[in-house]
Amino acid sequence: MWPFPLGAYYLAYLKVHGYSGEAALRVRGQLEALIPALREGCAGQLPEIYDGETPTVSRGCFAQAWSVGELLRAAEALENNNLLI
């Protein structure tokens, strides 16, 4: 699984649900679940891919900029729409 599509998914989820508080909580919860991944491999980075059988095992490049950038884009959307709690 590549983590970089998550940013577009989270933005679409927020839009489809009208940037509601409930949608924001769900996206925020999923973003927070990725925090431990930012501490493995190269601190502050996400890997290129995760093993499909066990998503907690990273593979490939240990620091993929577009993966981190997409998640930051989703976090920014929450912030810009005053949805961060």
Buried (B, 14 or more C-beta within 10 A) or exposed (E): EBBBEBBEEBBEBBEEBEBEEEBBEBBBEBBEEBEEBBEBBEEEBBBBBBEEEEEEEBEEBEBBEBBBEBBEBBBEBBEEEEBEE
